[in-house]
Amino acid sequence: MPSTRDSENSGKATKRTNAPAASELPLRPPLKWAGGKRWLAPIIRPYWQPHRHRRFVEPFCGGLAVTLGLRPQFALLNDANPHLINFYEWLKKPFPVTIETRNDEAVYYTHRDRFNKLIKNGKRRSREAAQLFYYLNRTCFNGLCRFNQSGEFNVPFGTYAANLRYAGDFDRYRAVFSSWEFANLDFEELDIASDDFIYADPPYDVDFTAYSRGGFSWEDQKRAAEWLAAHPGPVILSNQATPRIKKLYKSLGFKLKFYDAPRRISCTGDRTAACEVLAVKGL
Ligand SMILES: C[S@@+](CC[C@H](N)C(=O)[O-])C[C@H]1O[C@@H](n2cnc3c(N)ncnc32)[C@H](O)[C@@H]1O
């Protein structure tokens, strides 16, 4: 039996078996995103598998780690961060990166100024803004996404190795993203169908929740919990297992499971593990 390399060199057409279809190849999240839940995808998969025919809804989709881990056929993916959703919308089209991508402080601050200028001039949905957002996300400190009171992106330059790699295009994502719907709304405004499968990963119940302007207060946590509890279809929620989060979801009839979260990005550089709760309903 020739090896794959031998077959390639022989020039003969060899039928390969067991090769995964393109639609099944793993796709890493294209951005770094605070609170990314790639590690939760294998834990959520057994809940999702029997419901694969349903639409998968992530009302707080962030870096898409779980959605890309599960690869649903139909999905509604929402986030309050407009730049994130603009970037994903562009990935549905051919999206070569044409701006200079170099891990260099001067280039970084020039790109950051240009990005803020585009926002100020009402061009935040442009292809250029999406490219700059990608570059800033990879190059800035800890992949954070933070804006000042005037709505300007103000994360400083990161401290990564000089040979940081950047994608030249995002062709691998196009087919997958094209069949998914994206939205940039507050979660409660989403048009949800009663049989949708919801996986919700709101900002953690901690003081630092500066993913987008406005933050996420305890009132928002309660609003999210009540909104999820009212959904007639299956729901999985993940959050930090603080005493009040556990109490809130228990009081709304969710089943709770606990997991040790791996290291994660944090604003202060504190990278200690946290205890994560999964609150499950209708599964
Ligand atoms: C913990 S992150 C989600 C991370 C994601 N599960 C992942 O694996 O990358 C929470 C997300 O909620 C978004 N968010 C905050 N407030 C929101 C709101 N009111 N409605 C919708 N999304 C919101 C933030 O922009 C952030 O991307």
The ligand as a MOL file (V3000), in Angstrom:
LIG
                    3D

  0  0  0     0  0            999 V3000
M  V30 BEGIN CTAB
M  V30 COUNTS 27 29 0 0 0
M  V30 BEGIN ATOM
M  V30 1 C -17.8250 35.8590 26.5360 0
M  V30 2 S -17.9440 36.7060 24.9950 0 CHG=1
M  V30 3 C -18.4480 35.4200 23.9270 0
M  V30 4 C -17.2770 34.5490 23.5690 0
M  V30 5 C -17.6070 33.4500 22.5650 0
M  V30 6 N -18.4900 32.4560 23.1220 0
M  V30 7 C -16.3250 32.7830 22.0850 0
M  V30 8 O -16.1360 31.5740 22.2590 0
M  V30 9 O -15.4670 33.5020 21.5480 0 CHG=-1
M  V30 10 C -19.4170 37.6650 25.2030 0
M  V30 11 C -19.8190 38.4980 24.0010 0
M  V30 12 O -21.0700 39.1620 24.2960 0
M  V30 13 C -21.1210 40.3710 23.5360 0
M  V30 14 N -22.1630 41.2320 24.1380 0
M  V30 15 C -22.0800 42.0610 25.2180 0
M  V30 16 N -23.2710 42.6270 25.4710 0
M  V30 17 C -24.1510 42.1480 24.5480 0
M  V30 18 C -25.5460 42.3430 24.2920 0
M  V30 19 N -26.2900 43.1490 25.0730 0
M  V30 20 N -26.1180 41.6760 23.2610 0
M  V30 21 C -25.3710 40.8630 22.4680 0
M  V30 22 N -24.0340 40.6470 22.6540 0
M  V30 23 C -23.4370 41.2660 23.6820 0
M  V30 24 C -19.6960 40.9050 23.6530 0
M  V30 25 O -19.4060 41.8030 22.5960 0
M  V30 26 C -18.8600 39.6150 23.6150 0
M  V30 27 O -18.3480 39.3490 22.3190 0
M  V30 END ATOM
M  V30 BEGIN BOND
M  V30 1 1 1 2
M  V30 2 1 2 3
M  V30 3 1 2 10
M  V30 4 1 3 4
M  V30 5 1 4 5
M  V30 6 1 5 6
M  V30 7 1 5 7
M  V30 8 2 7 8
M  V30 9 1 7 9
M  V30 10 1 10 11
M  V30 11 1 11 12
M  V30 12 1 11 26
M  V30 13 1 12 13
M  V30 14 1 13 14
M  V30 15 1 13 24
M  V30 16 1 14 15
M  V30 17 1 14 23
M  V30 18 2 15 16
M  V30 19 1 16 17
M  V30 20 1 17 18
M  V30 21 2 17 23
M  V30 22 1 18 19
M  V30 23 2 18 20
M  V30 24 1 20 21
M  V30 25 2 21 22
M  V30 26 1 22 23
M  V30 27 1 24 25
M  V30 28 1 24 26
M  V30 29 1 26 27
M  V30 END BOND
M  V30 END CTAB
M  END
